[in-house]
Amino acid sequence: MAGHATQQIDSSSLWGGKVSPFSTSYGKLMMWFFLVSDALTFGGLLIAYGYTRHDAQDAWPIGEETFNSMPFLGHGFPLLYVALMTFILIVSSVTMVLAVEAGHRMDKRGVVKWMIATIIGGFFFVGSQAWEWYHFIHGSEFGKVELADGSQAIVKGHFGEIENFKVTFAGKHHKKGDVITEDLMHQYQHAVVAGDIENGVITLHDGSKATINKKADAHFEMIIKKDGSKNKVGDKLKGDRACKQYYEVINSGVSNKVIYGANLKQNEYGPQQYAQFFFFITGFHGFHVFSGVMINIIICLGAVAGTYHKRGHYEMVEKTGLYWHFVDLVWVFVFTFFYLV
């Protein structure tokens, strides 16, 4: 029987403990463990989102229809601002890479410069998410309307500007003949929800009544999101027919026939779960970005003080960079599955 050859390993090649077998510090390993567990959390949320969306696919909102606003420019820019947010976040990941690279060269000034740029990008993203939430919560000018057959529809088009309210019946604060020109949209939407508009006459908060001077809507379209006795999910009503049905509801004087915006109980854009997933997933990610910005500020202050330069390495910047890249990567998946698909 042939003998087995044995391979001798030099003692210098053997791992004897006391040091990392992968030449990686304890801090980096723990950061990787945290990121893997966090990735599983986000993965579970996105899988749950996908399952729920598949279950109600016909009624589910389309991202480019829901997120089409730009600051100072109004509506009509599908996903443009979300794309800008994404671009800024990706650029901040590049600046973080440059900060880590500067740390490897022991370039203190470079580390501080690129970390400040990363922090600015993070603040822009967090502020943009807050703006996006604000618009998502307050909703569009039209809202989601419940039609006479029990179906529900979202409305697309250009909402005619409300120019003023002219008081025809005096109340506590307004006299007959007064022309109101301030806070028109807020008062109008509040009256619509409360059923305080009847035959084109709005009842204001002080009990006065006024006619609504409003320009005509344009490109009017209603998309059915909930079945009724006549209309079915996916049906589209356009032009004068859609406009007539919409304003029949608005002018009926019946409350709670129109929903504006979204919260955890009701949702203008589609099924209730859509808003719940939006708030939880984007909010959870936004919390990660905000935490990353705060960590970056702390690490940047340490770099300014020369703490890491005295240690002879900038490993803290590198560990912070791992977290920041993870946050950026997660947003790419959230952006893809929530906004694009």
Secondary structure as GFF3:
##gff-version 3
##sequence-region A 1 341
A	DSSP	three_ten_helix	11	13	.	.	.	ID=ss1
A	DSSP	alpha_helix	26	55	.	.	.	ID=ss2
A	DSSP	alpha_helix	63	66	.	.	.	ID=ss3
A	DSSP	beta_strand	69	70	.	.	.	ID=ss4
A	DSSP	beta_strand	74	75	.	.	.	ID=ss5
A	DSSP	alpha_helix	80	104	.	.	.	ID=ss6
A	DSSP	alpha_helix	108	138	.	.	.	ID=ss7
A	DSSP	beta_strand	144	146	.	.	.	ID=ss8
A	DSSP	beta_strand	152	158	.	.	.	ID=ss9
A	DSSP	beta_strand	162	169	.	.	.	ID=ss10
A	DSSP	beta_strand	179	180	.	.	.	ID=ss11
A	DSSP	alpha_helix	184	194	.	.	.	ID=ss12
A	DSSP	beta_strand	197	198	.	.	.	ID=ss13
A	DSSP	beta_strand	201	203	.	.	.	ID=ss14
A	DSSP	beta_strand	209	214	.	.	.	ID=ss15
A	DSSP	beta_strand	218	226	.	.	.	ID=ss16
A	DSSP	beta_strand	236	238	.	.	.	ID=ss17
A	DSSP	alpha_helix	239	250	.	.	.	ID=ss18
A	DSSP	beta_strand	258	259	.	.	.	ID=ss19
A	DSSP	alpha_helix	272	304	.	.	.	ID=ss20
A	DSSP	alpha_helix	307	311	.	.	.	ID=ss21
A	DSSP	alpha_helix	315	334	.	.	.	ID=ss22
A	DSSP	pi_helix	335	340	.	.	.	ID=ss23
###
